[in-house]
């Protein structure tokens, strides 16, 4: 079972190149904080703007800098099933725990198509697979019935749930598949997810106040929900600020202010945050 707070780590850039000096600084910082695992090359890592050469280089450096201190799940998904299977051969060269694989986007497959997509990926690898359901980006929801079917496959071990549908999320949490981790990808849903039996979260906002996110998780697992709620009330005030403009621009702005990265640069078509949001974030920081 995957449990805890997993970090979908940003990719720092400088003059359009990957800033591996800052990347190592980030990894050391978050591993020392006690996160449960790292997930490079996800949405927050701006994977859609990463070249094939850079993609493999980031995996290699992540393994080098992590030094087996925490498990690593690599973002690997797409809307061409056989291309994803081919890319598996790249990630399988490295000592990673598994992949985080987003639902097929743009071509809007049926639920049977989604099931077959993940089935073929599962059959092609021994790596663990976390399903990533984020329909506001992909254009297609992965329904609970499909998740139940997929949970029976040998190496599909969990779900990053960013369905945006609280009823769907609660129904799944109250009737979870056996030996299957439900990790929220909706940052504001963490406390409620834990209260309903969820195993944790894969949360972009845990780049900031990481210790408090981990403490909320620990208190919840100790059934001390009153203490967890006190912490959560403070955390929940800043989370919406981080998503007022496209992720990960606000997070990178904060990390630069905290001297954890040398530049807040994002790659087009993303741009840096507005002055108005910058002022709000500085007040928060």
Secondary structure as GFF3:
##gff-version 3
##sequence-region A 1 285
A	DSSP	beta_strand	4	7	.	.	.	ID=ss1
A	DSSP	beta_strand	13	14	.	.	.	ID=ss2
A	DSSP	beta_strand	17	18	.	.	.	ID=ss3
A	DSSP	alpha_helix	20	33	.	.	.	ID=ss4
A	DSSP	beta_strand	37	38	.	.	.	ID=ss5
A	DSSP	three_ten_helix	47	49	.	.	.	ID=ss6
A	DSSP	alpha_helix	52	66	.	.	.	ID=ss7
A	DSSP	beta_strand	71	75	.	.	.	ID=ss8
A	DSSP	alpha_helix	81	91	.	.	.	ID=ss9
A	DSSP	beta_strand	98	102	.	.	.	ID=ss10
A	DSSP	alpha_helix	111	123	.	.	.	ID=ss11
A	DSSP	beta_strand	128	133	.	.	.	ID=ss12
A	DSSP	alpha_helix	135	138	.	.	.	ID=ss13
A	DSSP	alpha_helix	144	151	.	.	.	ID=ss14
A	DSSP	beta_strand	156	161	.	.	.	ID=ss15
A	DSSP	alpha_helix	166	174	.	.	.	ID=ss16
A	DSSP	beta_strand	181	184	.	.	.	ID=ss17
A	DSSP	three_ten_helix	187	189	.	.	.	ID=ss18
A	DSSP	alpha_helix	190	195	.	.	.	ID=ss19
A	DSSP	beta_strand	200	202	.	.	.	ID=ss20
A	DSSP	three_ten_helix	204	207	.	.	.	ID=ss21
A	DSSP	alpha_helix	210	221	.	.	.	ID=ss22
A	DSSP	alpha_helix	225	239	.	.	.	ID=ss23
A	DSSP	three_ten_helix	240	243	.	.	.	ID=ss24
A	DSSP	alpha_helix	249	257	.	.	.	ID=ss25
A	DSSP	alpha_helix	275	284	.	.	.	ID=ss26
###
